[in-house]
Amino acid sequence: MAGMVEFYFDYGSPYSYIAHCRLPELLRRTGARAEYRPMLLGGVFQLTGNSSPALNELKWAHSNRDLERHTVKYAIPFQRNPYFVVNTLKLMRGAVVAKAEGYLDRYSDAAFAGMWRDARKMDEDEVVAGVLREARLDDRHILARIAEDDVKRTLKAWTEAAVARGVFGAPSFFVGDEMFFGQDRLDFVADALQGRPYRKAT
């Protein structure tokens, strides 16, 4: 039976975007499948006391250079978003709708591309609507549903469940019960999927 990697993400995380772009090759190579786990990164930060690297001048300068290295190395189309930090609450509620209705893959492609390939202001309804229409998704339906209380509660519950599992940032991955943080850990994710957990002998 093929393995499975759980991918915890927020569309506002550029490293989650890189992971999203790199995952198909990893899945092809390992024969595994991915389960996408939307969460609100701002909520994770609040619950864990963590914070965005964008709020730390020294860390953000390094992070920007690191983004350049990775996107060039893996030939990933990327633009720094001039509107960053973008409030992704509505986008992530949209992910709840898309997951429930069976098109999270298409929705995620569109949301990540709008944020990090095309550098759009993805916290404005009209911008998001345009991105969804371009992806041939029903923007009116999705934007209407994100106002539903059940959708709001679901995203909150998913975010709290991620933190309860040990998640403190994005992207985070689980293979079984083992967590890997950061898109630069994908080689270890692939190894875990192939039965190489790198544990010391006891």
N, C-alpha and C positions, 0 to 999 in steps of 0.2 A: 504494500500500500504506500502511495506517495506521501511524503511529509507535508506539513503545513506550517507556514510562518504567519503570525499575526502582526499586522502593521498598524501601529498607533500613530496618528498623524493629525496635523492641522494645516489647512491650505495656506496659512500665513507664514509657515516655516519654510524658508528656502531649502533647508536640508531635507525636509520631507519631500519637496518637489524633486530634488536629485534622487532620493530613494525611489520615488514613484517611477522615475524614468529608468532607473537601473534594475528594478525588480523583474521586468519581463525576461531579461537575459539570465538572471539568477534562476528564475523558475524554469526556463528552458533547459538550463544546464543541470539542474538538480531533479527535474521531474516533479517538483513540489507545486503546491498551490498557495495562494495568498488570501488571507482573510483581512479585509480592510476594517479598521476599528477607528471611526471618527471620534474625536474628543475636542474640547475647547481648551487650547493651550493656555489662554489667560486664566481659565479656571484652575488648571493644573498648577500654574505658578502660584496662584493665591493659596491653594490648599497645601502646597509643599514648601512655600517660602523661597522658591526659585524665582529667577527673573530672566528676561530676554537679554541676550548678549548685546542687543542694540542699545541697552540702557547703560552699558559700560564702555566708555570711550576707547580704552586700550583693547578690550576684548573685541569690540566691533570692528576696529581697524584690522585686527588679525582675521576675524571672521570673513570680512569682505575679500581679503586676499585668498583665504582658503576656499571660498566659493568660486573664485576665478580659477584656481588650480583644478578643482574637481569638475567644473563644467567644461573647461577646455579639455582635460584628460579624457572625459567620457563623451565628448562632442554633444553636449546637452544645450539646446538653445536657451539662452538666459539673458535677462535684463534686470539690473537692479531697479526695484520698484521705487519711484520717487515719492510715493505716498506711504511707504512703510514707516511706522508700524500701522498696519491696516486692521481695523476691527473685523474679525472674521465670524462674529456670532451668527449673523444671518447665513453666511456661507455654510457654516458647520451644521446649522439647523436644516439647511437644504440637503446636506449629506444624509441626515437622518431620514428625510423624505425619500431620497434617491435609493438608500439602502432598503427601506421598507418596500419600495415599489419595483426594485429589481434592475436599476440602471446606475448603480453607484460608480461603475467603471467609466461610463461615458460622462457622468457628472464630474467625476474627479479629474478626468482628462481636461475638461473644459475649465474647471475652477483653477487648477494648477497652472494651465497655460495662460489664462487671463491674468493671473497674479505675477508669474515669474517668466513667462516667455514674452508676453505682450505688455507687461508692466501697467496694467489698468488699475483704476481705483475701485477695487472690488468690495468696498463697503457702501457703495451707492446702488440703490435698487435699479436704476435705469441702466447702469453699466453692467450689473450682473444679468439683468434681463437680456441685454444685447448679446452677452457671451453665451447664455443658454440658448438663445434663438439660433445663433451661429452653429451651435452643436446639435441643432434640431431637437432640442428639449422644450417641453411646455413651460415657458417661463412664468406665465400667469398662474398656472396650477401650482408650481413649486413655490413661488413667492407668496401665494395665498396660504399654502399649507404651513409655511414656517411660522405663521402667527398662531397656530393651534397650540393649546396648552399641552396636549399630549406630546407633541414634537419637542416643545421646550423642556418638559420633564424628562424625556428620553435622553436628550443631549446631556442634561445635568447628571442623570444617573450614569450614563456611559463615562463621563468625565470622572465622576467619583469612583467608579469601578476601576478605571485605569490607575488612579492614584492608590487605591487600596491594593492593587496588584504590584505596586512599586514604581510606577511610571512617574518621572519627574520632569520630562521634557520630550521634545519631538525632533526627529522620529525615534520611536522605540519599537523593538521587535521582540516577539517571543517565539521560541521553538520549544514546545512543551512548557515547562515551568521556568526555563532560563531566559532572562532578559538580556537584550543587547541594545545599547543606546548609541544613536548616531549612524548616519548613512555610511560612515567610514568603517562600520563594523559588519558590513554586509558579507565580507569574506568569511567571517566567523559564523554568520548566519548560515551561509552555504555549507560550511564544514559541519555545523550541528545537524543540518538537514541530511547530511550524508553519513552521520554516525561518528563524527570526530569532535567530541566535546572539549578536548584539551583539559582533562582533569588530571591532577597529580595522583600518582598511585599512593595508596595508603598502606 
